[in-house]
């Protein structure tokens, strides 16, 4: 017997995630996008990522039609943008700065830490989502826009490297080790 839906949400909300906005185009060139925390690297050779998309997403048809998209990894201070792309708003791009990548897909250039332009190679429907496996064909970094926006237990926050300093921290939370790098939660973003 499976865990109930709310318990499943509570358990999964306890795993902090980075936040990304996936952007693409419809067949007629209209930009579409969605917010996700379900994105991960799959392989380095060839460079491959996995993105999970709700079957009810308004962006899914465009993703399936073009089979091309950009994963925009979002930086701190952009929670309102993520809420916009998580909504059912008809024109999410109306007041959002973007430019086309070399492949023509919308890049949220003012809001990203990094981006990956992808081409779909596989899809698999699992429950109420589709897993989109894609090869990364292009990408870039904006290192001056750190730290990343994070999502944890239904709140926005920021992870940032621990820097030794003589000045006292405004937030005193013990550091934890993640993949050999000390990071700490900096608090909710509003």
Secondary structure, DSSP 8 states (H G I E B T S, - for coil): ----HHHHHHHHHTS-EE-EEEEEE-TTS-EEEEEES-EEEEEETTEEEEEEEETT-TTHHHHHHH-EEEEEEEBTT-HHHHHHHHS--S-TTTT---EE-TTS-EE-TTTEEEEEEEEEEEEEEETTEEEEEEEEEEEEE-GGG-SBEEEETTEEEEEEE----SS--SS----EEETTEEEEEEEE--
